[in-house]
Amino acid sequence: MSDITNMTPEEESELSKDFNLFSLMGFVFPSVFAFVFIAVYQMVDGYFIKKFVGELAIAAVDLYYPVISLFIAIGIMLGTGGNAVIVKKIGEGKVKEAGETFSATFIFTVLLSVGLSVICIAFDDPIMKMCGATAGNIEYLRPYYRVLSIFAISIILQSELGILIIGEGKSVIAAIVIIVGGVLNCVLDYIFMSRFDMGIMGAAVATVIGYMSTIVYAVYYYMIGKKSVYTFKPVRIKLKEIGWICFNGSSDMVSNLAGGVTALMMNHLIYKYYGEIGVSALTIILYFNFFMEAIFMGMTSAVEPIFSYHYGTGNTDMRKRIFKLSNIWIIVWSVVIFVSIFIFNENVVGVFFDKGTKIFDITLNGLMISLFACVFLGFNTFFSGLFTAFSNGLISATLSFVRSLVILVLCLLILPKFFGGNGVWAAWPVAEVLSMIVCIVFILKYKDKYEYM
């Protein structure tokens, strides 16, 4: 294979370790913790909004989810797609080219973010109504929507840069930066809503500041301190390569974007069966669903660059070992999540709503039905990300599209007709079961080509 002596010793040692079950856990844990922390501080947002603004105001977070999921999806698409290309080039010893790809991806992201902000602000009311805003909650949504849409660049770049830093084997650094941003967000939530009486706008401003912390560190990491094996520099954007990066990372985009589309459908369905308090209950269910998915997204984001690196170096044995170890950890985490939430379900719902109220009962029921999705969620997330690591964006995107959009949308269209509101909650676990069958078919089909089994 190509010479890799242009890599720094630290860079090479991080991705070329002789991993075992526990050393892999140590490598992926910072990434998992970072993703989980993002989910947790979104829950904190909901807690403070309920405490200082009201139960109906929580729905504003859910109503904005289709929009913010678009921003996050774009950031993850450019981060994972760019990561696979950049790390593979590093594995092949093409460090200069890797730096050029990074710089072009960053510049393209900034330009795209500005364009999206302009569109979102210009068409704010139509977009909010499309998201399911009603006369009872649109006034809560409007300030939250406008602040986050103006600063879309902070959301997109935070999602992208966190993944790119992890791709260099700096998972601990990425986790620390994200955690700092999360803590900052939580503290400012309290200050802005409680002390400054800023209402839900305070939650939005705190969220933006939290996202910006990753960008501030990235500026230091890549441009000032030059800690990376490659550095940022002005380059001409090669649209063909950017197109390939977007295509290769499209599976991760599809997965997150589909989450926004299905949340849009669920907003309307839940409102139909439970009214406005149902939309607030849905917000909490989505918090916990995102919490569960964050664990497996964190693990997948961490192991993807290992697969990409060893794909570039041609180390088949390590690819097979990482595949096996990853599946073991998915089983362990799935069991732990399921048992923990099953036992403490009333306690976690009680953080947001008072026990004995109608909204508490709706939320608890939805949580217990949707909980079964976590048994299959980890495998589906990992199998899709695996093909991204091998730069096979077509298969990765196909799996994400079928799983996150086609199957889930069909379940949302069919199940409520037979089971009413419970059918909405059941759509997610049923979709994950069907999606896993599809994923296994592709995993077996391509096992000889990529030699991971």
N, C-alpha and C positions, 0 to 999 in steps of 0.2 A: 504493500500500500504506500500512499504518499508519505513523505517525511513530515513529522510533526514536531520537529525540534524548534520551530519558531514559537511554540507555546511556552509560557512561563512554567517553571516546575510546579508552582502552586496550582495553576490552572489545570495542568495535566493530571496531577495527583488527585484532584477532587473528582474528576469524571472517570478516571481509569483505576479506581480502587478495586481491590479484590473483594467484592462485597459478599457478605453472608447475611443471614436473616436479621441480625441485630444491627450490623453496621449500615444496612440499607435503611432500617428504621431510623437510625440516627441521622442519616442523610436527608430523608424525606420529612422528618418530623418538623423542622422549621417551616417548611413550605405548607404542611398540613395546618400547623398552628396559625400561620399567617392567614390562610384562607378561612379557617374557623373563626379567627378573631374578627375578620371582616363581617362574617355572619352575626357574631355576637354583638358587635357595636351597632349593627343595624337594628338588632333587637332592643338595644338600649335606646336608640332613637324612638322606637315605638313606645317604650316604657315612659319616657319623659313626655312625649306628645300626649299620651293618655292621661298622665298625671297633671300636666300643666295646661292642656288645651281641651281634651275631652275624648270620649270613646269614638265619636264619629270622625274626629280629625285623624285617627289612625288610618282610616281608609285612604287618606290622601297619599300615604306612602305606597299603598298597593296600587292606587290608580296611576301613579307615576311610574310604576314598575315597567310597563311596556316601553316607555321612553328610555329610562335608565338602563334597561336590559339591552337596548340597541347600542348605547354608548359603551357599556361593558363588553358587549359582544364584539364590537369593532376593535377595541383595545386588545382583547384576548386573541382575536383572529390575527392581528398584526404581530402580537407578541409570540404566539405559538408558531405561526407560519414563518415569521422571521427567525425565531429561535432555531427551528429545524434546519433552515438554510445556513445560518451563521455558524452554529455548532458543527455542522457537517463540514463546512469549509475549514474550521479550526482543526478538526480531526484530520483533514487532508493537508494541513500545513499552510493553508491559504489565509493567513491572518490579515494581510492588507485588504484582501477582497472582503473578508468578513466585516472589517471596520467600515468599508464603503457601503455595504448592504445595511448595516446598522444605521448609519447616518442618513441614508436615503429613506429608510423606513420612518425614522424620527421626523424628518422634514415633511414627508407625506402626511403623517398623522396630524401634525400641527395644522396644515392647510385644510385637511378634511374636517377637523374639529371646528374650526372657525365657520366653515360653510354650514355645518349641521346646527350650530348655535343660531345663525341667522335665520335658517328655515324654521326652527322650533319657536323662536320668538315672533316671527312674522305671522305664523299660523297657530298661535297659542290656543285660542278658544276652540277652534275646530278640532285640534288634536286632543285637548282635554275632554271634550264631549265624546270623541271617538273612544277614549280610554274608559268611558263609563261614568264620567262625572255627572252628578245629579244636582238639582237645586239645593239639596240639603248638604252637599259636601264640596261643591265647586269653589266656594270662597275659601275653604281650607286648602284646597289644592293649588289655587292660583299662585300665591307667593312662593310655595314650595317648588312648583313647576318652573317659575321664571328664574329663580336664583340658580337652580341646578342646570337649567338649559343654557343660561348665559355662560356658565363655567363648565360646559361639556368637556372642554379640553382637559380639565383636571381629572375627570372620571376616566376618560379614554386613555390618557397617558399613564395614570396610576395602574390601570389594568395591564397595559403593555409593558411598561418599564419593570414592574415587579417580576414578570415572567422572564424578561431578557436578563435581568440580574441573576435570577435563579439559574438560567441557562449557562452562566459562567461558573456554576458550582458555588455561588455565593448565597445559598439558601438561608443561612443564618442571618446574613446582613439584610436580605430582602424581608425576612420575617420581622426583624427588629424595627426596620423602617415602617412597615405596615402597622406594627403594634403601636409604635409611637403615634402614628396618625390616628389610630383607633382610640387610644387613650385621650388624645387631644380632642377628638370629636366628642367623646363622652363628657369630658369636663366642660367643654364649651356648650354642649347641649344644656347642661344644668345652668350655667352662667347666663346664657342668652335667653333661655325661656323663663327661668325662675327670677334671676336678679334684674335683668334688663327688660323683662316682660315683652319679648319680641315674638312670642307665639310660635307658630309653625315655621315662620321665616327664620327664626333662630336656629331651628333644627337643620334647615337647609344650609345656612351659612356655616354652621359647625361642621357639617358633612363636607362641604367644599374645602374648608381649611384642613380637615383631616386628610383628604385626598391629595392636597398640595404638598404634604410632607414628603411623599415618595418622589415627586418631581424635583423638589429642592435638593434632596439627597442625590438624585440621578445627575443633576447638573454638576454637583461636586464630584461624583464618582467618575463620570465620563469626561467632563470638560476641564474642571479645575484641578482636582487631585490626580486625575489620570490613573485611576486604580485599575482600570480594565486592561485586558490584553490588547484591546483595540480602543481607539479614541474617536470622539465625534469630530467631524470636519465637514465644511460645506461641500456638497457633491451634487452632481446632476442626477435627478431622479430618473432611473431606468424603468419606464412604465411596464416593460415586459417582465422584469424581475419582480416589481411590486405586484403585478397581476398574479404571478406565480405564488408569491408569499400569501396574498389574499386567498387564492384558491387552496393552497396547502393548509392554511389555517381556518378554512371555511367550516370545517366540522365543528370546531369549538365555537365559531360564530353562530352557526346554525343552532347548536345546542342552547346557547344563551338567548339568541333572538327568538327561537321557538318558545322559550320560557315566557318571553314578553307577549307573544301572540296568544299562547294558551292562557296566560293570566288575563288577557283582554277578554277572551271567551268566558273564563271563569267569573270575572267581574259581573258580566251580564247575567250569567246563569244563576249565580249565588244571589244576586239582587232579586231575580225572579222568584226564587224559592224562600229567601229569608229576609229580604229587604235591606235597608242600609246597614243595620247591625251585622248582617251576614257578610257584607263587604269588609267590615272591620275584623270579623272573625277570620275571614279568608286571609287577611294580611298576616295574622299570627301564624296560620297554617303554613303560609309561604315562607315565613321566617324559619320555621323548623325544617321545612323541606330544603331550604337553601343551606341551613346548617348541616344537614346530612350530606347534601351534595358537595358542600365545601370541603369536607374531609377527603372525599375521593378525588375531587378536582385538584386539591393540594398535592396528594400523592402522585397523581398522574402527571401534573406539571413538573414535579421533581424528577420522576424517572424518565420522562420523555428525552431530555438532553443526554442521559446515559445511553439510551438506545440509539440516539442520533450519533453520538460520539463513536460507539462501537460499530455502528453501521459504516461510519467513515473509515475506521481502522480495520474493519473486517474480522473483529473478534466474535465469532459465532458462539463459542462456549459461554461468554459473559452475557450475551443476549438471552440465551436459554435460561441461564441462572436467574437473571433479573426478572424474566417473565414468570418463572415459578415462584420466586420469593414474593413478587407483587401480588400474585393470586392468594398466597397464604395470608398476607397482611389484610387483604380485602375481606377475607372470610372472618378474621379476628375482629376487625373494626365493625363489620356488619352485625355480628352477634352482640358486641358491646353496646352499640348504638340502640339496637332494637330492645335489648333487655333494660337498659337504663331509662329510656323514655317510657317503656311499657310500665315500669314500676313507679316512676315519679310523674306520671302524666298529669295528675291533678295539681301537683305542686308547680309544674312549669306553666300551665295555663293560668294558675292563680296569680302568677306574677303580673299578668296583664288585666285580668278581669276577676271580679268578686265571685266566689263560689256560690252557687244557688241562683245566679241570674241567668236569664235566657241566653245572653251572649256567651257566657261561660259554657253552658251546655252545648251550644252549637259548635264552639271551638274545640271542646274536648272530643266530641263525636267525630269531627272532621280529622283531628289529629290521630285518633286511634285507627281510623279506617285507612288513612294515607300512609301510616307508619310502615305498613308491610312492604312498601316500595323499597325501603332501604336494604332489604335482603338481596335485591337484584341490581340496585342502583350502582354500586361500586364496580361491578364487572362491566356493565354497559359503558360507564364513563372511561374506564381504563382501556377497554378493547377499541373504542373509537380513537382515543388519544394515541394508541400504539401505532396506528397507520399514519397519523400526523408525524410521529417521530421518524418514520421511514420515508417521509416526503411523498406519501401517496394520498394527496388531498382528495382525490376522487372517491376512494373507498371510505375514507374518514368522514367526508361530508355526507356521503350516502347513508352511512350508519346513523349519523346524528340527525339527518333530515327525516329518515324513516322513524327513528325512535322518538325524537323530541317534537315532531310536528305531525307527520302522517298518522302514526298509530295513536298518539295521544289525542289529537283532534277527533279522530274517529270514535275513540272511547268517550270523549266529551259530548259528541253528537248522539251517541247511541245509549249509553248507560243511564243518563238522567231520564230518558223516556220510560224506562222500566222501574227505576229506583228513586226518582225524584232528586232531592238534594243530596242524598247519600250516593247517588250515581256520580255526582260531580267529584266527591271526595275519593270514590273508588277508581275513577278514571286513571289516576297516576299509577297506583300499584299494578293494575291490570296492564297498562301500557308498558311498564317495565318488564313484566313477565314475557309479553309477546316480543318486546325488543331484544331481550336476551337470547331468544331462540334465533333471531336474525343475526345477531352478533356472533354467536357460536358457529353458524354456517360459514361466515366470512373468515373467522379465525382459523377454522380447519382448512378452508380452501387455500389460504395464503401461507400456511405454516412452512411449506417447503421453499417458497420464494424468499422469505425473510428469515427463515431458520431461527425462530424463537421458541420452537417446541421440539 
